[in-house]
């Protein structure tokens, strides 16, 4: 009898522990969602679900469920409203919010170019408050994405997407939606104009005045590339160190595929880049320095003063400078004047440089 009581107590303790863990998970998720969209808005009733990412409120306004992208067919001839994955997404939104009162929360931009409200939605279900976007992404009815000015919640939504993908829920149960390999350039080029998730190892990081590029191969004319505005890197806390640390790492990026020589994605910030492996061991006392590839050819730059061989040029004619390119905010090199004089001599010896360029270089020596 005593053994039975002890076993019953152990089972109760285990169940209590599971309940506590579940409650803690709900609290953590709710806290994360509220912190990512801190501005509390008004409450309204949802009177119509337009599609898997848009609802209409009782005052006639439309709300776009920012951060959760409903599935869309690849073929332009397919009707989105009748396509099965899109229909399932719409039905999931209807089951969750139609004819119910929802609360709006804001994190940045409040309207898109079509006048729709951009908000995170919350609905009361069974005495608990459910974050609508996270529910849709976690159940596989939508994918995580972001827009400029509304990136606060995307990290939490990406975690929910990972859960759905591992469990093969919803749109992740078939082969239409999947993570594409960065090395599969042909498949990516067939998806130009589509929103995709791509995974691969970053071979090099290249910085130019306008963009910083993550290159996934040796030939930028054919290989996949992720670009990020250099001003975004500079404004982010520790941005230069963070972007340089990505070199050699396996990452996952998301965005719309473009054709810029090879396939490419432009991301809006670090939030859209997942680093999947641990950084290599390094001495904590080592000072940071930009990777060597920052002085290599920019894959998609236009007249950025870089030559095909990988060295910065002064005249666009392939004549290399002896100084390394400066990063934004760097002070002028201590021996800048002497270096310019040497550069002028190099230009003269190349016999390819117009005299007006040579004269300009000598004026700064």
KOLDO-885193 format. One record per atom (N, C-alpha, C): x, y, z. Coordinates in pm, whole numbers. Layout:
BEGIN
PT|X|Y|Z
...
This chain:
BEGIN
PT|83|-121|0
PT|0|0|0
PT|86|125|0
PT|191|123|81
PT|282|239|89
PT|349|263|-46
PT|384|153|-116
PT|447|167|-247
PT|351|229|-347
PT|221|191|-339
PT|122|247|-430
PT|104|396|-407
PT|103|435|-278
PT|89|578|-245
PT|207|657|-299
PT|328|601|-282
PT|448|670|-331
PT|445|684|-483
PT|399|577|-552
PT|390|584|-698
PT|290|689|-741
PT|175|694|-669
PT|72|794|-701
PT|126|935|-681
PT|204|955|-573
PT|263|1086|-546
PT|362|1125|-655
PT|440|1027|-703
PT|536|1055|-809
PT|463|1096|-938
PT|351|1023|-969
PT|275|1058|-1089
PT|216|1198|-1077
PT|164|1231|-959
PT|108|1364|-938
PT|214|1471|-952
PT|333|1443|-898
PT|443|1541|-908
PT|482|1562|-1053
PT|485|1451|-1129
PT|522|1463|-1271
PT|419|1545|-1347
PT|288|1516|-1320
PT|183|1592|-1388
PT|189|1738|-1349
PT|210|1765|-1219
PT|220|1904|-1174
PT|336|1975|-1241
PT|447|1901|-1258
PT|563|1961|-1324
PT|533|1995|-1468
PT|464|1904|-1539
PT|429|1931|-1678
PT|336|2050|-1690
PT|238|2059|-1598
PT|146|2174|-1600
PT|222|2303|-1575
PT|315|2299|-1479
PT|393|2420|-1449
PT|476|2462|-1568
PT|538|2364|-1636
PT|617|2396|-1754
PT|530|2456|-1863
PT|410|2397|-1883
PT|319|2449|-1986
PT|276|2591|-1954
PT|242|2616|-1826
PT|202|2752|-1786
PT|315|2849|-1806
PT|437|2807|-1771
PT|553|2894|-1788
PT|574|2925|-1935
PT|557|2824|-2022
PT|574|2847|-2166
PT|473|2948|-2217
PT|347|2937|-2170
PT|245|3033|-2212
PT|280|3172|-2164
PT|326|3185|-2039
PT|362|3315|-1984
PT|478|3376|-2060
PT|580|3295|-2091
PT|696|3345|-2164
PT|655|3392|-2303
PT|570|3310|-2371
PT|526|3348|-2505
PT|446|3476|-2501
PT|356|3489|-2402
PT|274|3610|-2392
PT|361|3731|-2364
PT|459|3715|-2273
PT|547|3827|-2240
PT|628|3869|-2361
PT|678|3771|-2437
PT|758|3803|-2555
PT|674|3876|-2658
PT|550|3830|-2678
PT|465|3893|-2780
PT|427|4034|-2740
PT|402|4058|-2612
PT|365|4192|-2567
PT|484|4286|-2576
PT|603|4237|-2546
PT|721|4324|-2551
PT|758|4358|-2694
PT|730|4267|-2790
PT|765|4295|-2928
PT|665|4390|-2993
PT|544|4400|-2938
PT|443|4495|-2987
PT|389|4571|-2866
PT|465|4668|-2816
PT|435|4728|-2686
PT|317|4825|-2684
PT|276|4878|-2800
PT|171|4979|-2802
PT|34|4914|-2809
PT|-40|4923|-2697
PT|-172|4862|-2689
PT|-274|4948|-2762
PT|-351|4885|-2851
PT|-453|4957|-2927
PT|-592|4929|-2874
PT|-691|4946|-2958
PT|-830|4929|-2918
PT|-876|4786|-2944
PT|-995|4756|-2895
PT|-1056|4624|-2918
PT|-1172|4638|-3016
PT|-1187|4539|-3102
PT|-1292|4541|-3204
PT|-1339|4399|-3230
PT|-1454|4390|-3293
PT|-1504|4260|-3337
PT|-1466|4238|-3482
PT|-1423|4118|-3513
PT|-1390|4082|-3651
PT|-1519|4037|-3720
PT|-1560|4109|-3825
PT|-1686|4079|-3894
PT|-1665|4001|-4023
PT|-1539|4001|-4074
PT|-1513|3928|-4199
PT|-1367|3890|-4208
PT|-1340|3770|-4256
PT|-1204|3725|-4284
PT|-1186|3727|-4435
PT|-1099|3816|-4482
PT|-1080|3833|-4626
PT|-993|3722|-4682
PT|-882|3693|-4613
PT|-795|3583|-4652
PT|-714|3543|-4530
PT|-612|3461|-4551
PT|-535|3409|-4439
PT|-448|3509|-4366
PT|-445|3633|-4413
PT|-364|3734|-4344
PT|-432|3870|-4335
PT|-562|3876|-4367
PT|-634|4003|-4363
PT|-774|3982|-4307
PT|-813|4068|-4211
PT|-948|4063|-4154
PT|-1009|4202|-4158
PT|-1142|4206|-4148
PT|-1214|4334|-4145
PT|-1279|4352|-4008
PT|-1264|4472|-3951
PT|-1318|4502|-3819
PT|-1460|4557|-3829
PT|-1524|4571|-3713
PT|-1661|4621|-3709
PT|-1674|4767|-3749
PT|-1563|4841|-3757
PT|-1569|4980|-3801
PT|-1535|4995|-3949
PT|-1520|4882|-4020
PT|-1494|4886|-4163
PT|-1347|4884|-4201
PT|-1257|4902|-4106
PT|-1114|4901|-4137
PT|-1065|4758|-4155
PT|-961|4745|-4236
PT|-899|4615|-4258
PT|-766|4608|-4184
PT|-737|4492|-4128
PT|-613|4469|-4054
PT|-532|4362|-4125
PT|-409|4394|-4153
PT|-316|4295|-4208
PT|-241|4231|-4093
PT|-243|4100|-4087
PT|-177|4028|-3978
PT|-27|4029|-4002
PT|37|4138|-3965
PT|179|4158|-3992
PT|262|4048|-3927
PT|356|3994|-4001
PT|446|3892|-3949
PT|408|3750|-3985
PT|282|3728|-4030
PT|236|3594|-4067
PT|190|3596|-4212
PT|267|3536|-4300
PT|236|3535|-4444
PT|161|3408|-4480
PT|39|3425|-4526
PT|-41|3311|-4570
PT|20|3249|-4695
PT|3|3119|-4716
PT|60|3055|-4836
PT|-3|3107|-4963
PT|81|3120|-5066
PT|36|3167|-5196
PT|89|3072|-5302
PT|10|3045|-5406
PT|56|2951|-5509
PT|168|3009|-5593
PT|254|2922|-5644
PT|364|2967|-5729
PT|315|3008|-5867
PT|216|2938|-5919
PT|165|2966|-6054
PT|70|3085|-6051
PT|90|3180|-6140
PT|5|3298|-6145
PT|-136|3264|-6191
PT|-154|3150|-6257
PT|-285|3112|-6309
PT|-373|3046|-6203
PT|-317|3017|-6086
PT|-394|2950|-5981
PT|-466|3055|-5897
PT|-594|3034|-5871
PT|-673|3124|-5787
PT|-635|3103|-5642
PT|-585|3208|-5579
PT|-540|3198|-5440
PT|-653|3157|-5347
PT|-775|3205|-5374
PT|-887|3177|-5285
PT|-928|3030|-5287
PT|-905|2962|-5399
PT|-946|2821|-5410
PT|-830|2723|-5394
PT|-709|2773|-5386
PT|-592|2686|-5369
PT|-597|2626|-5229
PT|-587|2493|-5214
PT|-608|2428|-5084
PT|-529|2487|-4968
PT|-395|2507|-4977
PT|-325|2564|-4862
PT|-376|2703|-4823
PT|-412|2785|-4923
PT|-465|2918|-4893
PT|-602|2908|-4827
PT|-685|2815|-4874
PT|-817|2795|-4814
PT|-805|2750|-4669
PT|-712|2659|-4642
PT|-692|2612|-4505
PT|-647|2725|-4414
PT|-560|2811|-4465
PT|-513|2925|-4387
PT|-629|3019|-4354
PT|-714|3047|-4453
PT|-829|3135|-4431
PT|-925|3074|-4329
PT|-950|2945|-4340
PT|-1039|2878|-4245
PT|-983|2882|-4103
PT|-851|2869|-4091
PT|-789|2875|-3958
PT|-811|3012|-3894
PT|-798|3118|-3974
PT|-821|3253|-3922
PT|-968|3270|-3884
PT|-1059|3219|-3967
PT|-1202|3228|-3937
PT|-1234|3157|-3806
PT|-1180|3038|-3787
PT|-1208|2962|-3665
PT|-1157|3032|-3541
PT|-1054|3111|-3558
PT|-990|3175|-3443
PT|-1051|3310|-3407
PT|-1088|3392|-3506
PT|-1125|3531|-3475
PT|-1260|3576|-3529
PT|-1322|3505|-3623
PT|-1445|3555|-3684
PT|-1556|3568|-3580
PT|-1621|3686|-3578
PT|-1729|3720|-3484
PT|-1682|3720|-3339
PT|-1553|3740|-3320
PT|-1498|3750|-3184
PT|-1430|3886|-3166
PT|-1413|3922|-3040
PT|-1348|4049|-3008
PT|-1197|4028|-3002
PT|-1124|4113|-3071
PT|-978|4103|-3074
PT|-918|4234|-3023
PT|-796|4222|-2973
PT|-720|4339|-2928
PT|-604|4361|-3024
PT|-582|4486|-3061
PT|-473|4521|-3152
PT|-353|4572|-3073
PT|-234|4529|-3114
PT|-109|4581|-3059
PT|-20|4626|-3174
PT|54|4734|-3150
PT|137|4793|-3255
PT|284|4791|-3214
PT|372|4786|-3314
PT|516|4785|-3285
PT|594|4886|-3365
PT|540|4944|-3468
PT|614|5038|-3553
PT|520|5104|-3650
PT|540|5077|-3778
PT|447|5128|-3880
PT|307|5075|-3853
PT|209|5163|-3867
PT|72|5124|-3835
PT|-16|5105|-3958
PT|33|5144|-4075
PT|-45|5124|-4198
PT|48|5087|-4312
PT|-5|5006|-4404
PT|72|4975|-4524
PT|30|5070|-4636
PT|85|5053|-4753
PT|59|5146|-4862
PT|-84|5137|-4915
PT|-157|5033|-4875
PT|-296|5021|-4916
PT|-393|5073|-4810
PT|-338|5129|-4703
PT|-422|5183|-4598
PT|-466|5083|-4493
PT|-421|4957|-4505
PT|-458|4857|-4406
PT|-378|4876|-4277
PT|-441|4845|-4165
PT|-374|4854|-4036
PT|-273|4740|-4024
PT|-155|4770|-3974
PT|-53|4669|-3946
PT|-49|4648|-3795
PT|-90|4532|-3749
PT|-99|4510|-3605
PT|-83|4363|-3572
PT|-45|4338|-3447
PT|-49|4204|-3391
PT|-186|4188|-3326
PT|-252|4076|-3350
PT|-387|4052|-3299
PT|-386|3951|-3185
PT|-473|3976|-3087
PT|-489|3887|-2972
PT|-638|3861|-2953
PT|-672|3735|-2924
PT|-811|3698|-2906
PT|-824|3610|-2782
PT|-933|3628|-2708
PT|-958|3547|-2590
PT|-1014|3411|-2631
PT|-947|3305|-2589
PT|-993|3169|-2618
PT|-984|3085|-2491
PT|-1099|3043|-2441
PT|-1100|2957|-2322
PT|-1039|3022|-2200
PT|-1058|3150|-2184
PT|-1004|3221|-2069
PT|-861|3267|-2087
PT|-794|3226|-2194
PT|-658|3269|-2221
PT|-655|3360|-2343
PT|-550|3440|-2351
PT|-533|3529|-2466
PT|-437|3464|-2564
PT|-481|3448|-2687
PT|-399|3384|-2791
PT|-345|3488|-2886
PT|-215|3482|-2912
PT|-152|3569|-3011
PT|-180|3506|-3147
PT|-260|3572|-3227
PT|-311|3515|-3351
PT|-199|3478|-3447
PT|-106|3572|-3471
PT|1|3544|-3568
PT|86|3425|-3525
PT|121|3419|-3398
PT|204|3308|-3354
PT|130|3176|-3368
PT|2|3176|-3338
PT|-77|3054|-3352
PT|-77|3006|-3497
PT|-99|3098|-3590
PT|-104|3060|-3732
PT|29|3004|-3780
PT|139|3068|-3739
PT|272|3023|-3782
PT|307|2890|-3716
PT|278|2876|-3586
PT|314|2754|-3514
PT|235|2633|-3562
PT|114|2656|-3614
PT|32|2545|-3664
PT|54|2518|-3812
PT|142|2595|-3877
PT|173|2571|-4016
PT|75|2630|-4115
PT|0|2732|-4072
PT|-92|2799|-4164
PT|-30|2924|-4226
PT|88|2962|-4182
PT|154|3082|-4233
PT|304|3071|-4209
PT|380|3157|-4278
PT|525|3165|-4257
PT|560|3300|-4195
PT|672|3303|-4125
PT|716|3427|-4059
PT|786|3517|-4160
PT|759|3647|-4150
PT|826|3746|-4234
PT|819|3880|-4162
PT|878|3982|-4221
PT|872|4114|-4160
PT|873|4221|-4268
PT|838|4341|-4228
PT|846|4459|-4313
PT|933|4562|-4244
PT|998|4652|-4319
PT|1078|4757|-4255
PT|993|4835|-4154
PT|1047|4848|-4032
PT|976|4918|-3928
PT|886|4830|-3844
PT|876|4702|-3877
PT|790|4610|-3801
PT|861|4477|-3777
PT|986|4486|-3733
PT|1066|4364|-3717
PT|1071|4314|-3573
PT|1002|4381|-3482
PT|1015|4347|-3340
PT|969|4207|-3304
PT|870|4154|-3375
PT|813|4025|-3339
PT|863|3909|-3424
PT|943|3937|-3526
PT|977|3833|-3622
PT|1062|3722|-3559
PT|1147|3753|-3463
PT|1231|3649|-3401
PT|1145|3544|-3332
PT|1043|3589|-3259
PT|953|3496|-3192
PT|873|3414|-3294
PT|835|3478|-3403
PT|758|3407|-3506
PT|845|3306|-3581
PT|972|3338|-3600
PT|1063|3242|-3664
PT|1079|3117|-3578
PT|1086|3135|-3446
PT|1092|3020|-3356
PT|968|2933|-3371
PT|852|2998|-3380
PT|728|2922|-3398
PT|728|2849|-3532
PT|783|2912|-3634
PT|791|2847|-3766
PT|881|2725|-3760
PT|991|2734|-3688
PT|1082|2619|-3674
PT|1009|2501|-3609
PT|927|2532|-3509
PT|850|2426|-3443
PT|757|2357|-3543
PT|687|2437|-3622
PT|593|2381|-3721
PT|666|2299|-3827
PT|782|2346|-3870
PT|857|2276|-3974
PT|909|2142|-3922
PT|961|2142|-3801
PT|1012|2016|-3744
PT|899|1914|-3726
PT|781|1964|-3688
PT|666|1875|-3668
PT|591|1846|-3797
PT|634|1909|-3909
PT|571|1891|-4040
PT|421|1922|-4034
PT|390|2036|-3974
PT|251|2079|-3964
PT|211|2164|-4083
PT|86|2152|-4123
PT|29|2241|-4223
PT|106|2245|-4353
PT|143|2366|-4394
PT|209|2383|-4524
PT|346|2318|-4530
PT|403|2280|-4414
PT|534|2214|-4411
PT|521|2063|-4426
PT|399|2012|-4440
PT|380|1867|-4450
PT|408|1813|-4590
PT|408|1899|-4691
PT|437|1857|-4828
PT|570|1912|-4876
PT|592|1908|-5006
PT|719|1954|-5060
PT|713|2092|-5123
PT|592|2152|-5131
PT|581|2283|-5194
PT|655|2389|-5116
PT|636|2387|-4985
PT|703|2483|-4897
PT|812|2408|-4821
PT|934|2454|-4835
PT|1047|2391|-4769
PT|1161|2490|-4760
PT|1265|2451|-4691
PT|1388|2532|-4686
PT|1474|2491|-4804
PT|1509|2587|-4888
PT|1589|2560|-5007
PT|1738|2572|-4975
PT|1817|2489|-5042
PT|1963|2493|-5024
PT|2020|2609|-5105
PT|2112|2683|-5044
PT|2175|2795|-5113
PT|2253|2748|-5235
PT|2296|2623|-5234
PT|2374|2569|-5346
PT|2288|2531|-5466
PT|2155|2529|-5448
PT|2065|2490|-5557
PT|2020|2615|-5633
PT|2114|2674|-5708
PT|2085|2800|-5777
PT|1973|2786|-5880
PT|1968|2673|-5949
PT|1866|2653|-6052
PT|1726|2658|-5992
PT|1709|2589|-5879
PT|1577|2589|-5814
PT|1540|2728|-5766
PT|1637|2801|-5714
PT|1610|2937|-5664
PT|1574|3031|-5778
PT|1640|3017|-5892
PT|1610|3104|-6005
PT|1469|3078|-6060
PT|1420|2957|-6041
PT|1282|2929|-6085
PT|1179|2993|-5992
PT|1226|3042|-5878
PT|1135|3102|-5779
PT|1151|3253|-5771
PT|1207|3315|-5873
PT|1222|3461|-5874
PT|1086|3527|-5852
PT|1083|3621|-5759
PT|958|3689|-5726
PT|879|3623|-5616
PT|928|3508|-5565
PT|858|3436|-5459
PT|931|3454|-5327
PT|856|3442|-5217
PT|913|3449|-5083
PT|960|3310|-5044
PT|1088|3297|-5009
PT|1145|3166|-4978
PT|1235|3175|-4856
PT|1264|3058|-4799
PT|1361|3044|-4691
PT|1478|2965|-4747
PT|1600|3018|-4732
PT|1719|2956|-4792
PT|1823|2931|-4682
PT|1888|2817|-4690
PT|1989|2779|-4591
PT|2120|2742|-4659
PT|2232|2783|-4600
PT|2362|2747|-4655
PT|2475|2808|-4575
PT|2597|2774|-4615
PT|2717|2823|-4547
PT|2769|2947|-4617
PT|2797|3051|-4540
PT|2847|3177|-4595
PT|2995|3163|-4626
PT|3030|3173|-4753
PT|3170|3159|-4793
PT|3251|3284|-4764
PT|3188|3401|-4780
PT|3261|3526|-4757
PT|3162|3639|-4733
PT|3212|3744|-4670
PT|3134|3866|-4645
PT|3203|3981|-4716
PT|3129|4053|-4798
PT|3184|4165|-4875
PT|3109|4292|-4839
PT|3183|4395|-4805
PT|3122|4523|-4768
PT|3151|4628|-4874
PT|3047|4701|-4915
PT|3063|4815|-5004
PT|2994|4934|-4940
PT|3000|5046|-5009
PT|2941|5168|-4951
PT|2791|5152|-4929
PT|2721|5089|-5022
PT|2575|5079|-5013
PT|2528|4949|-4949
PT|2594|4839|-4983
PT|2545|4709|-4937
PT|2658|4624|-4879
PT|2619|4536|-4788
PT|2707|4431|-4739
PT|2649|4299|-4790
PT|2736|4217|-4849
PT|2691|4094|-4916
PT|2742|3970|-4843
PT|2654|3873|-4829
PT|2691|3741|-4780
PT|2694|3649|-4902
PT|2813|3606|-4938
PT|2832|3524|-5058
PT|2837|3376|-5020
PT|2765|3295|-5095
PT|2756|3152|-5064
PT|2838|3066|-5159
PT|2923|3127|-5239
PT|3008|3053|-5331
PT|3121|3140|-5380
PT|3205|3085|-5464
PT|3321|3158|-5515
PT|3286|3249|-5633
PT|3184|3212|-5708
PT|3149|3288|-5828
PT|3020|3367|-5803
PT|3032|3497|-5774
PT|2915|3578|-5744
PT|2825|3596|-5866
PT|2876|3566|-5985
PT|2794|3580|-6106
PT|2689|3470|-6116
PT|2708|3362|-6041
PT|2614|3250|-6048
PT|2561|3208|-5912
PT|2640|3225|-5806
PT|2603|3172|-5676
PT|2500|3260|-5605
PT|2437|3201|-5506
PT|2336|3270|-5426
PT|2402|3375|-5336
PT|2334|3488|-5317
PT|2386|3598|-5236
PT|2274|3657|-5151
PT|2307|3693|-5027
PT|2217|3770|-4941
PT|2276|3908|-4923
PT|2196|4011|-4942
PT|2245|4148|-4925
PT|2171|4217|-4811
PT|2242|4309|-4746
PT|2190|4388|-4636
PT|2247|4528|-4649
PT|2163|4630|-4640
PT|2210|4767|-4655
PT|2319|4796|-4551
PT|2431|4851|-4596
PT|2543|4880|-4506
PT|2502|4977|-4396
PT|2414|5071|-4426
PT|2369|5165|-4323
PT|2295|5092|-4211
PT|2224|4984|-4245
PT|2157|4905|-4143
PT|2259|4835|-4054
PT|2366|4784|-4116
PT|2473|4720|-4039
PT|2536|4820|-3944
PT|2565|4941|-3993
PT|2633|5041|-3912
PT|2546|5091|-3797
PT|2415|5093|-3816
PT|2326|5144|-3712
PT|2296|5040|-3605
PT|2312|4913|-3638
PT|2284|4806|-3542
PT|2395|4801|-3437
PT|2358|4768|-3316
PT|2456|4757|-3208
PT|2553|4643|-3238
PT|2682|4676|-3245
PT|2782|4575|-3279
PT|2765|4519|-3417
PT|2706|4597|-3508
PT|2672|4547|-3641
PT|2791|4496|-3720
PT|2902|4571|-3718
PT|3020|4529|-3795
PT|3074|4396|-3744
PT|3081|4381|-3612
PT|3131|4256|-3555
PT|3035|4141|-3585
PT|2906|4168|-3575
PT|2807|4063|-3597
PT|2808|4013|-3742
PT|2818|4106|-3836
PT|2814|4065|-3976
PT|2942|3992|-4015
PT|3056|4035|-3959
PT|3181|3967|-3992
PT|3186|3827|-3933
PT|3120|3809|-3817
PT|3120|3679|-3751
PT|3037|3576|-3828
PT|2957|3621|-3923
PT|2874|3529|-4002
PT|2958|3452|-4104
PT|3073|3507|-4142
PT|3156|3440|-4242
PT|3196|3301|-4193
PT|3173|3201|-4278
PT|3206|3064|-4243
PT|3098|2991|-4166
PT|2989|3061|-4134
PT|2881|3000|-4055
PT|2767|2955|-4145
PT|2688|2862|-4097
PT|2568|2818|-4167
PT|2451|2902|-4119
PT|2381|2965|-4213
PT|2271|3053|-4177
PT|2145|3016|-4255
PT|2035|3073|-4211
PT|1908|3062|-4282
PT|1854|3203|-4300
PT|1823|3240|-4424
PT|1772|3373|-4455
PT|1639|3360|-4526
PT|1557|3466|-4516
PT|1425|3462|-4578
PT|1397|3592|-4651
PT|1326|3583|-4762
PT|1292|3702|-4837
PT|1249|3667|-4978
PT|1232|3771|-5060
PT|1188|3751|-5199
PT|1309|3730|-5290
PT|1304|3626|-5369
PT|1414|3594|-5460
PT|1416|3693|-5576
PT|1535|3748|-5601
PT|1560|3832|-5716
PT|1671|3770|-5799
PT|1680|3813|-5924
PT|1791|3768|-6008
PT|1888|3884|-6024
PT|2002|3874|-5958
PT|2109|3972|-5971
PT|2234|3893|-6009
PT|2247|3867|-6137
PT|2342|3767|-6186
PT|2291|3631|-6139
PT|2332|3587|-6020
PT|2274|3467|-5962
PT|2153|3503|-5878
PT|2091|3404|-5813
PT|1977|3433|-5726
PT|2021|3512|-5603
PT|1935|3599|-5553
PT|1971|3685|-5441
PT|1849|3719|-5358
PT|1873|3747|-5231
PT|1770|3795|-5138
PT|1825|3919|-5068
PT|1745|4022|-5059
PT|1782|4139|-4978
PT|1701|4135|-4849
PT|1770|4128|-4736
PT|1702|4126|-4607
PT|1704|4266|-4548
PT|1607|4293|-4462
PT|1596|4427|-4405
PT|1675|4447|-4278
PT|1717|4338|-4214
PT|1790|4351|-4088
PT|1841|4217|-4040
PT|1912|4220|-3927
PT|1968|4097|-3871
PT|1859|3999|-3828
PT|1737|4050|-3802
PT|1629|3963|-3755
PT|1593|3856|-3857
PT|1620|3882|-3983
PT|1583|3788|-4088
PT|1695|3689|-4121
PT|1799|3689|-4039
PT|1911|3596|-4059
PT|1924|3509|-3934
PT|1908|3379|-3950
PT|1927|3285|-3839
PT|2064|3219|-3852
PT|2145|3229|-3751
PT|2274|3160|-3748
PT|2250|3024|-3683
PT|2279|2917|-3756
PT|2239|2783|-3714
PT|2348|2705|-3642
PT|2475|2745|-3659
PT|2582|2670|-3593
PT|2657|2761|-3497
PT|2736|2697|-3410
PT|2810|2771|-3309
PT|2931|2838|-3373
PT|2973|2953|-3317
PT|3092|3020|-3372
PT|3217|2939|-3343
PT|3321|2952|-3425
PT|3446|2881|-3399
PT|3512|2933|-3273
PT|3586|2846|-3206
PT|3655|2887|-3084
PT|3756|2995|-3116
PT|3762|3098|-3030
PT|3854|3209|-3051
PT|3900|3263|-2917
PT|4016|3323|-2917
PT|4069|3385|-2797
PT|3989|3510|-2768
PT|3933|3518|-2647
PT|3850|3633|-2612
PT|3929|3763|-2615
PT|4060|3754|-2602
PT|4142|3875|-2601
PT|4171|3926|-2741
PT|4140|3845|-2842
PT|4168|3888|-2979
PT|4082|4008|-3016
PT|4144|4106|-3075
PT|4070|4224|-3120
PT|4001|4193|-3251
PT|3883|4254|-3271
PT|3809|4230|-3395
PT|3875|4303|-3510
PT|3876|4238|-3626
PT|3921|4303|-3748
PT|3834|4253|-3861
PT|3808|4335|-3963
PT|3720|4293|-4072
PT|3779|4175|-4146
PT|3693|4083|-4195
PT|3744|3966|-4267
PT|3812|4008|-4396
PT|3906|3926|-4446
PT|3977|3961|-4569
PT|3884|3984|-4687
PT|3770|3915|-4689
PT|3681|3929|-4804
PT|3617|4066|-4812
PT|3627|4146|-4706
PT|3573|4282|-4715
PT|3652|4363|-4816
PT|3767|4315|-4857
PT|3846|4387|-4957
PT|3839|4316|-5092
PT|3738|4230|-5106
PT|3723|4158|-5232
PT|3618|4224|-5318
PT|3598|4166|-5435
PT|3507|4225|-5532
PT|3363|4224|-5481
PT|3293|4333|-5497
PT|3153|4340|-5459
PT|3069|4273|-5567
PT|2988|4172|-5532
PT|2921|4095|-5636
PT|2820|4173|-5718
PT|2755|4272|-5659
PT|2651|4341|-5732
PT|2670|4492|-5728
PT|2788|4540|-5689
PT|2809|4684|-5680
PT|2823|4746|-5817
PT|2793|4874|-5825
PT|2804|4947|-5950
PT|2903|5061|-5930
PT|3022|5047|-5988
PT|3120|5155|-5980
PT|3162|5187|-5839
PT|3178|5084|-5754
PT|3212|5107|-5615
PT|3362|5114|-5594
PT|3442|5118|-5701
PT|3586|5128|-5687
PT|3652|4999|-5649
PT|3600|4886|-5698
PT|3662|4757|-5670
PT|3689|4688|-5802
PT|3803|4627|-5813
PT|3840|4560|-5938
PT|3810|4412|-5930
PT|3809|4348|-6045
PT|3774|4206|-6051
PT|3873|4120|-5975
PT|3996|4163|-5964
PT|4097|4084|-5895
PT|4085|4089|-5745
PT|4003|4181|-5692
PT|3981|4185|-5549
PT|4044|4304|-5481
PT|4110|4396|-5552
PT|4173|4511|-5489
PT|4096|4637|-5522
PT|4090|4734|-5428
PT|4022|4859|-5456
PT|4097|4938|-5562
PT|4022|5008|-5647
PT|4084|5085|-5753
PT|4047|5231|-5742
PT|4134|5318|-5793
PT|4111|5461|-5786
PT|4041|5513|-5910
PT|4058|5449|-6024
PT|4011|5507|-6149
PT|3918|5417|-6228
PT|3883|5301|-6173
PT|3795|5211|-6245
PT|3863|5140|-6361
PT|3996|5158|-6377
PT|4068|5096|-6488
PT|4143|4971|-6445
PT|4125|4930|-6319
PT|4192|4810|-6272
PT|4324|4838|-6206
PT|4361|4967|-6187
PT|4488|5000|-6122
PT|4471|4992|-5971
PT|4544|4903|-5902
PT|4520|4884|-5759
PT|4578|4997|-5675
PT|4507|5029|-5567
PT|4561|5119|-5465
PT|4637|5036|-5363
PT|4727|5101|-5291
PT|4804|5029|-5190
PT|4739|5039|-5053
PT|4637|5122|-5040
PT|4569|5136|-4911
PT|4444|5050|-4910
PT|4406|5001|-4791
PT|4285|4922|-4777
PT|4165|5015|-4772
PT|4048|4969|-4819
PT|3929|5053|-4813
PT|3889|5080|-4669
PT|3842|5202|-4642
PT|3804|5239|-4506
PT|3658|5206|-4481
PT|3628|5166|-4358
PT|3490|5148|-4318
PT|3431|5281|-4277
PT|3297|5290|-4282
PT|3230|5414|-4244
PT|3263|5448|-4100
PT|3303|5571|-4074
PT|3335|5615|-3940
PT|3480|5598|-3901
PT|3560|5531|-3983
PT|3702|5514|-3953
PT|3775|5646|-3970
PT|3874|5677|-3883
PT|3956|5797|-3902
PT|4050|5778|-4020
PT|4096|5887|-4083
PT|4191|5875|-4194
PT|4319|5806|-4148
PT|4379|5722|-4229
PT|4505|5657|-4192
PT|4613|5760|-4161
PT|4702|5725|-4070
PT|4806|5818|-4026
PT|4900|5857|-4139
PT|4924|5765|-4234
PT|5019|5793|-4343
PT|4946|5809|-4475
PT|4830|5868|-4468
PT|4744|5879|-4586
PT|4812|5957|-4698
PT|4877|6068|-4664
PT|4941|6152|-4765
PT|5052|6078|-4838
PT|5136|6006|-4762
PT|5246|5933|-4825
PT|5193|5822|-4914
PT|5086|5753|-4867
PT|5028|5646|-4948
PT|4974|5700|-5079
PT|4916|5818|-5075
PT|4862|5876|-5198
PT|4973|5908|-5297
PT|5087|5950|-5246
PT|5200|5978|-5335
PT|5247|5849|-5403
PT|5252|5740|-5324
PT|5291|5612|-5381
PT|5188|5566|-5484
PT|5059|5587|-5451
PT|4954|5550|-5546
PT|4969|5625|-5677
PT|5007|5753|-5669
PT|5026|5833|-5789
PT|5137|5774|-5876
PT|5242|5726|-5810
PT|5351|5664|-5885
PT|5305|5536|-5954
PT|5221|5459|-5883
PT|5168|5337|-5942
PT|5083|5368|-6064
PT|5003|5473|-6052
PT|4918|5514|-6165
PT|5003|5554|-6285
PT|5114|5626|-6258
PT|5202|5672|-6365
PT|5266|5554|-6437
PT|5311|5455|-6358
PT|5378|5340|-6417
PT|5283|5251|-6496
PT|5155|5255|-6461
PT|5060|5169|-6532
PT|5038|5210|-6675
PT|5067|5339|-6708
PT|5053|5394|-6844
PT|4910|5383|-6897
PT|4813|5369|-6803
PT|4675|5359|-6848
PT|4589|5471|-6789
PT|4652|5556|-6710
PT|4575|5653|-6636
PT|4583|5791|-6700
PT|4471|5857|-6726
PT|4475|5993|-6781
PT|4550|6088|-6689
PT|4613|6191|-6746
PT|4692|6285|-6668
PT|4606|6360|-6566
PT|4477|6385|-6597
PT|4395|6460|-6503
PT|4375|6382|-6372
PT|4367|6248|-6383
PT|4354|6167|-6262
PT|4484|6169|-6183
PT|4598|6161|-6254
PT|4728|6165|-6189
PT|4747|6297|-6117
PT|4711|6408|-6180
PT|4726|6539|-6118
PT|4642|6548|-5992
PT|4521|6495|-5998
PT|4435|6499|-5880
PT|4494|6419|-5766
PT|4556|6305|-5796
PT|4617|6223|-5690
PT|4735|6295|-5627
PT|4816|6364|-5711
PT|4933|6433|-5658
PT|4895|6551|-5569
PT|4781|6611|-5591
PT|4741|6724|-5510
PT|4718|6685|-5365
PT|4688|6558|-5339
PT|4660|6512|-5204
PT|4783|6452|-5137
PT|4898|6449|-5207
PT|5016|6384|-5149
PT|5092|6481|-5060
